[in-house]
Structure formats: structure tokens, C-alpha cells
Amino acid sequence: MSPMPASAPLPAPTPRPSSAPLPTPRPPAAAPLPVVLAGARGHGRSHLLNIHRLERLGLVRLAGVCELRPLDAAELDGLGAPAQSDDFEALLAATGAKLAVLSTPIQTHTDMALAAARHGADLLLEKPPAPSYAEFQRMADGVAAAGAACQIGFQSLGSHAIPAVRALIAQGAIGEVRGVGAAGAWVRDTAYFRRAPWAGRRRLDGRDVVDGALTNPLAHAVATALALAGTTRAEDVTGVETELFHAHAIESDDTSAVRVTTAAGLPVTVAATLCAERTGEPYVVVHGTRGRVTFWYREDRVLLQRAGHGPEETVHGRTDLLENLVAHVTDGTPLLVPPAETGAFMRVVEAVRTAPDPLPLPAAHWRAEPGASAERRVVAGVEALVDASAEQLRLYSELGAPWAAPVPAEAR
């Protein structure tokens, strides 16, 4: 039997400083900052390429790579011969790294971030920053105590569309905000969940991992929706409801929805699936009494629709988060995504972590299809449900999904 949304009232956390405006242009640093990259394959490859870009600008120098198996010459093409080791702390000490980029398994984030801070390195930490709120607090407090700067890798929060949409809301362009909805429908095959021992897991070897559609691949949808709702800090969240399911044979969720209640009384919903017929661009919709704003956050594209006006579409620039971290270190430019500004997102992670384990979707509601490298599972009609959730600010059970029927009151 499917559960009702698990509601989790949340205690008020310790307030933390808020983030600051977008960085301003600056001259290049006098000398490139030595950087160590931990995790250079998979998603880490994008960080390797970005470091290469910043090397060409004279901002950083790849001093070391931490991987279980050293990168070969082809993987390092154009990046010289950095030190390589599977011992992160030894690499930090040997290279004198001033920056560390961490793109490692979720359950390693806190300890590695603290190690980097102990060695005097400021860091860019991939999302999700930690698998639990307690680990997040331990990381944030420890890094701050060491005097290190920490940027959380929500690249969408570097989009210049974020302040642009916030300005539209503040100007009353869409009237009073009624709520914010986000939708993400992606395709992932079984190979995706076999790519690493922690993939598709809620726990591994007794440690929280909390991998899942909402907390990892489509985590940007959650963080971006919260940002546009003005709900970025932990104390901005008063409750979270979750509906977690999976069609693939995994522990974690691949089809899920969440509704956050904010301190301002706004509902923020996010519906996500990795079992779509085809991959679509994820988006966030801000609903107002006189219009709406839709933000396709991977494209930095904004559509304003309001009464008495034609639709207005704009495309915005984006500030790279590692470049912003370099600017912070060299001239004090404020960080775009410090840990405090991801506290609300971590409240969602904690709600997912403490919710009942995701329920398997009955086989009658999904079908197997060939994927790029392995079988994938497609949930019938899930794209329409994801879109309806963003439009109506409702969860799957409230939209009539046959596999998400609410539990009768007498059975709770």
C-alpha cells in the first residue's frame, strides 16, 4: 500500500550568514592558484575541463589529482603532469593547494571537505553537500572554524537569471506569489545505477548516502525552486512532505515528489523522475496572481507571462562557481553559494533521508525499453504527472497517480 506524504515539521536551526550579490569584474590574480581535484572521472571530468579553461585564463594551476587509478596522458591532455595520488591529505600537503574541488561520492563529502580546510585550502564541494543535515552542519561548522571558504556546486544558482527573476517578483510583475513548482523528467538506464557502489543507494556499509532523483541528479530543480521562492536558508523551511518511489531495482527513489512549506507560507513543489519516455529540460515555475515566470535553469532561459502583456523571453549569462571562488579568494568577491544558502535544500535531503524507504512501483505501471547502454524503465504517463505537479503544486497522490494512492485515514 502506498503511503500518504510523510510530513516532517522541522526545528529552527542556528541562523547563518546569507550570500551576497553577483561578483563584479576583476583583474586576474598575480599568480595562478594551485588546485587539487578529487574525483576526475564521471561528473568530475567537467571539473577537469573547467580547471583547464581557468588555467588558460591564468587563474588556477592544476597541482594535483586524487583518484583511485591515476589519469593517463590522454585524460590529462593539455594539463601537464600534475601530482597524482589516492591519498587526498598527502596530496594537499605535497602540492600546497590553495583550492580543492571535491567531486567524490556523497558520503565522503564531509570528511574530505574538513580535510581540505585543515590543510588551508578553500573548496568547491559538489552537490549534495552532505547525506544528512547533521553531516552538513558538521561540515559547514568545521570549514568555517578552519577559516576556509566553501562554495557548494549548484551551478544553476550562478545563473544571472536568478536575480532577474527575483527582481520581477519584487516589482510585482506577476502579482502576489502563490507558490513555486518545479519539474524534471529524465531518462536513466540500469547502467546509471551500476556506475558506482553508492549509486541508487540510501545507505552503504552503515553510512547514509541518500542518492535519489531529488537529492542528486535533479537536485538543481529543488535548489533552484527554493531560491526563487526566497527560501534558501534552513530556517526558511517549516515542513516537508515526500512521496518516494522507484521503478528500477534500487534502494533509492527514481520517481519522487516533495512539497516544502516555507516560513512565508508558500508551497514549493518539485516532481522528478528518471523514468521518462524521453529526457526533457527541467524547469521551475513561479505562480503569481497576475502571471507566471518559467525558468529553464540549464539553459538560463526565462519566460514571463502576465495579464495584459505578450510573452517575454530572455536568456541570461552565468557566473562559473569555481571562477567565483577564485575571485573570493583573490579579492574578496562574495561567494554565490556558501553553505548557509543551501540549508533549505539540506532540509529536503534530511526529509528524504528520514522518510520511509521508497516503494517499488508495481510492474503494471512501467515497461522495460532498450537504453543507450542497458535496459531502462519507463513509467507510464509520468511526464504528464511531473508537469501537472509543477502547474498545480500537487504531489503524485493528489494528482491521481494510480501507483501513489493515499493511505486511508483508518489505516495510518
C-alpha positions in Angstrom: 0.0 0.0 0.0 1.4 3.4 -0.9 2.0 5.9 1.9 0.5 9.3 2.4 3.0 12.1 2.0 5.3 11.9 5.0 5.1 15.3 6.7 8.1 16.4 8.8 7.9 19.5 10.9 11.4 20.9 11.3 13.0 22.6 14.2 14.5 26.0 13.7 18.3 25.7 13.1 21.0 28.1 14.1 21.0 31.2 11.8 23.9 31.5 9.4 25.0 34.4 7.2 23.3 34.9 3.9 25.0 35.0 0.5 25.8 38.2 -1.4 25.4 39.7 -4.8 26.9 38.6 -8.1 30.6 39.2 -8.5 32.0 42.2 -10.3 34.7 42.2 -13.0 38.2 41.9 -11.6 41.8 41.8 -12.8 43.5 38.4 -13.0 45.3 37.1 -9.9 49.0 37.8 -9.7 49.8 34.1 -9.8 47.6 31.1 -10.6 46.2 29.4 -7.6 47.2 25.7 -7.2 44.2 23.5 -7.2 43.7 19.8 -6.3 40.8 17.9 -8.0 39.4 14.9 -6.1 37.3 12.8 -8.4 38.3 13.5 -12.0 36.2 10.9 -13.9 32.5 10.7 -14.5 31.0 14.1 -13.5 34.5 15.1 -12.3 35.5 15.3 -15.9 33.5 18.5 -16.2 35.6 20.0 -13.4 38.8 18.9 -15.1 37.8 20.7 -18.2 36.7 23.8 -16.3 40.1 23.9 -14.5 41.7 23.7 -17.9 39.7 26.7 -19.0 40.7 28.7 -15.9 44.3 27.7 -16.4 44.2 29.3 -19.9 42.9 32.5 -18.2 45.8 32.4 -15.8 43.6 32.0 -12.7 44.5 28.5 -11.5 47.0 25.7 -11.9 46.2 22.0 -11.7 48.6 20.9 -9.0 47.2 17.5 -8.2 44.5 14.9 -9.0 43.2 12.5 -6.4 41.8 9.3 -8.0 41.9 5.6 -7.1 43.5 5.0 -10.5 45.8 7.7 -11.9 44.7 9.6 -15.0 46.6 8.7 -18.2 48.2 11.1 -20.6 45.1 11.3 -22.8 42.9 12.2 -19.9 45.3 14.9 -18.9 45.7 16.3 -22.4 46.8 19.9 -22.1 47.0 19.9 -18.3 50.7 19.0 -17.9 51.8 16.4 -15.3 50.1 17.2 -12.0 50.9 15.2 -8.9 48.6 12.2 -8.6 47.7 10.1 -5.5 44.8 8.2 -4.0 45.7 9.9 -0.6 43.9 13.2 -0.6 45.6 14.6 2.5 49.1 13.7 1.3 48.3 15.3 -2.0 47.1 18.5 -0.3 50.3 18.6 1.8 52.6 17.9 -1.1 51.1 20.4 -3.5 50.4 23.2 -1.1 47.0 23.5 -2.8 45.1 26.7 -2.2 41.9 25.3 -3.7 40.3 21.9 -3.6 37.5 20.7 -5.9 35.6 17.7 -4.5 33.6 15.6 -6.9 33.5 12.4 -4.9 30.8 10.0 -3.5 28.2 11.8 -1.4 29.1 10.0 1.8 32.7 11.2 1.6 31.9 14.9 1.3 32.1 16.0 4.9 35.3 14.3 5.8 37.1 15.4 2.7 35.9 19.0 3.0 37.2 19.1 6.6 40.5 17.6 5.5 40.9 20.3 2.8 40.1 23.1 5.3 42.6 21.7 7.8 45.3 22.0 5.0 44.4 25.6 4.3 42.5 25.0 1.1 39.3 26.8 0.1 36.9 24.5 -1.6 34.2 23.9 -4.2 32.1 21.0 -2.9 29.8 19.1 -5.3 26.1 18.9 -4.5 24.5 17.4 -2.5 26.9 18.8 0.1 26.2 16.0 2.6 23.9 13.0 3.0 22.3 14.3 6.2 21.6 17.6 7.9 23.9 16.6 10.8 26.8 15.9 8.4 26.0 19.2 6.6 26.3 21.1 9.9 29.5 19.3 10.9 31.0 20.2 7.5 29.9 23.8 7.5 30.9 24.5 11.1 34.2 22.8 10.7 35.1 24.6 7.5 34.2 27.9 9.0 36.2 27.2 12.2 39.2 26.5 10.0 38.8 29.8 8.2 38.2 28.2 4.8 35.8 29.4 2.2 33.3 26.8 0.8 31.2 27.0 -2.3 28.5 24.4 -2.9 28.3 23.3 -6.5 24.8 24.2 -7.5 25.8 25.7 -10.9 22.2 26.9 -11.6 22.5 29.3 -8.7 25.3 31.1 -10.6 22.8 32.0 -13.3 22.1 35.7 -13.8 18.5 34.7 -14.3 18.1 34.1 -10.6 18.4 37.8 -9.6 16.5 38.8 -12.7 13.5 36.6 -11.7 13.7 37.8 -8.2 13.6 41.4 -9.4 10.5 40.7 -11.5 8.8 39.2 -8.4 9.9 42.2 -6.2 8.5 44.6 -8.9 5.1 42.9 -8.8 5.3 41.8 -12.4 3.2 38.7 -11.7 1.3 40.0 -8.7 1.4 38.2 -5.4 3.3 34.9 -5.5 1.1 31.9 -4.8 3.7 29.2 -5.0 6.6 27.7 -6.9 6.6 24.4 -8.8 9.5 22.5 -10.4 9.5 19.6 -12.8 12.3 17.3 -14.1 11.8 14.3 -16.4 15.0 12.5 -17.4 16.0 9.1 -18.7 18.5 6.9 -16.9 19.1 3.3 -17.7 20.2 0.5 -15.3 23.9 1.1 -16.1 23.5 4.6 -14.5 22.7 2.8 -11.2 25.6 0.4 -11.6 28.2 3.0 -12.3 29.4 3.1 -8.7 28.7 1.1 -5.5 26.9 4.1 -3.9 24.6 4.8 -6.9 21.0 4.2 -6.2 21.6 3.6 -2.6 20.2 5.2 0.6 22.8 3.6 2.8 26.1 1.8 2.2 28.2 0.0 4.7 26.2 1.5 7.5 26.6 5.1 6.3 23.9 7.4 4.8 24.3 8.0 1.1 20.7 9.3 0.2 21.3 9.1 -3.6 18.0 9.7 -5.4 16.2 11.7 -8.1 15.5 14.7 -5.8 18.8 14.7 -3.9 21.3 14.1 -6.7 20.6 14.2 -10.5 17.7 16.6 -10.2 18.9 18.3 -7.0 19.2 21.6 -9.0 15.5 21.6 -9.5 15.0 21.6 -5.8 17.7 24.2 -5.0 16.5 26.5 -7.8 12.9 26.3 -6.9 13.7 27.1 -3.3 15.9 30.0 -4.4 13.2 31.6 -6.5 10.8 31.2 -3.5 13.3 33.2 -1.4 13.8 30.0 0.7 17.5 29.2 0.8 18.3 29.0 4.4 17.4 26.2 6.7 15.3 28.3 9.0 13.1 29.3 6.0 11.7 25.8 5.9 8.9 24.8 8.3 7.9 21.4 6.9 8.5 18.9 4.1 6.2 16.2 2.6 7.7 13.4 0.5 6.4 10.8 -2.0 9.2 8.4 -3.0 9.0 5.6 -5.5 11.3 3.5 -7.7 10.7 1.6 -10.9 14.3 0.4 -11.2 15.6 -2.3 -8.8 17.3 0.1 -6.5 17.1 1.3 -2.8 16.6 5.0 -3.6 13.9 6.9 -5.4 13.9 7.4 -9.2 10.3 8.8 -9.3 9.5 11.2 -6.5 7.9 14.4 -5.4 8.3 16.8 -2.5 6.4 19.7 -1.1 8.1 22.2 1.1 6.3 24.6 3.3 8.1 27.9 3.8 8.2 30.3 6.7 6.4 32.7 4.4 3.6 30.2 3.9 4.4 29.5 0.3 4.2 25.9 -1.1 7.2 24.8 -3.1 6.8 21.5 -5.0 9.2 19.5 -7.0 8.3 16.4 -9.1 11.1 14.4 -10.6 11.6 11.1 -12.5 14.5 9.3 -14.1 12.0 7.0 -15.9 10.6 9.3 -18.6 9.8 8.3 -22.1 12.4 10.9 -23.3 14.6 13.5 -21.5 13.1 17.0 -21.2 14.6 20.3 -20.0 13.8 20.7 -16.2 12.2 23.9 -15.2 10.8 26.0 -12.4 7.5 27.9 -12.5 6.8 30.9 -10.1 3.0 31.3 -10.0 1.5 34.7 -9.3 -1.9 36.2 -9.0 -1.4 38.1 -12.3 1.0 35.9 -14.2 3.9 33.4 -14.0 7.6 33.1 -14.7 9.1 29.9 -16.1 12.8 29.3 -15.7 14.6 26.6 -17.7 17.6 26.6 -15.4 20.1 24.5 -17.5 19.5 27.0 -20.4 19.4 30.2 -18.3 16.1 30.9 -20.2 13.2 32.8 -18.6 9.7 33.3 -19.9 7.5 36.0 -18.4 3.7 35.6 -19.0 1.4 38.2 -17.4 -2.0 39.7 -17.9 -2.2 42.5 -20.5 1.2 41.7 -22.0 2.6 39.4 -24.6 5.1 36.7 -23.5 8.6 38.0 -22.9 11.5 35.6 -23.2 15.1 36.4 -22.1 18.3 34.4 -21.9 20.9 35.3 -19.3 24.5 34.8 -18.6 26.0 32.7 -15.8 28.9 33.0 -13.4 31.0 29.9 -13.0 31.2 28.8 -9.4 34.9 27.9 -9.4 35.7 31.2 -11.0 33.6 33.0 -8.3 35.6 31.1 -5.6 38.8 32.2 -7.2 37.5 35.8 -7.1 36.5 35.4 -3.5 40.0 34.2 -2.5 41.9 36.8 -4.5 39.8 39.9 -3.9 37.0 39.2 -1.5 34.2 38.9 -4.1 31.2 37.4 -2.2 30.5 33.7 -2.7 27.4 32.9 -4.7 26.6 29.6 -3.0 28.1 29.4 0.5 26.8 26.5 2.7 24.3 28.7 4.5 22.5 29.3 1.3 21.9 25.6 0.8 20.4 25.0 4.2 16.9 24.8 2.9 17.9 22.2 0.3 19.5 20.2 3.1 16.2 20.2 4.9 14.8 18.4 1.9 17.6 15.9 1.9 17.0 15.3 5.6 13.3 14.7 4.9 14.1 12.2 2.2 16.7 10.5 4.4 14.2 10.1 7.3 11.2 9.2 5.2 10.1 5.6 4.8 12.1 3.7 2.2 10.8 4.4 -1.4 8.2 2.0 -2.5 8.7 -0.1 -5.7 6.3 0.8 -8.5 4.1 -2.2 -9.5 5.3 -3.8 -12.7 1.9 -3.0 -14.3 2.8 0.7 -14.3 6.2 0.6 -16.0 7.7 -1.1 -19.0 11.3 -2.0 -20.0 12.8 -0.3 -23.0 16.3 -0.5 -24.5 18.5 2.3 -23.4 21.8 3.7 -24.6 23.9 1.0 -22.9 21.4 -1.1 -20.9 17.7 -1.6 -20.2 15.7 1.4 -18.9 12.3 1.5 -17.3 9.6 3.9 -18.4 6.8 4.8 -16.0 3.5 5.2 -18.0 2.4 8.9 -18.2 5.0 10.2 -15.7 5.9 13.2 -17.8 2.3 14.5 -17.7 2.3 13.9 -13.9 5.5 15.8 -13.4 4.2 18.8 -15.5 0.9 18.7 -13.6 2.7 18.8 -10.3 4.6 22.0 -11.3 1.4 23.5 -12.6 -0.9 22.6 -9.7 1.6 22.4 -6.9 0.3 19.0 -6.0 2.0 15.6 -5.2 1.6 12.4 -7.2 -1.1 11.0 -4.9 -3.1 14.3 -5.2 -2.9 14.1 -9.0 -4.5 10.6 -9.1 -1.4 8.6 -10.0 -2.6 5.0 -9.7 0.6 3.9 -8.0 0.6 6.7 -5.4 -2.9 6.3 -3.9 -3.1 7.8 -0.4 -3.4 5.5 2.6 -6.9 5.6 4.1 -7.1 7.5 7.4 -8.1 4.4 9.3 -5.0 2.5 8.1 -2.5 5.2 9.1 
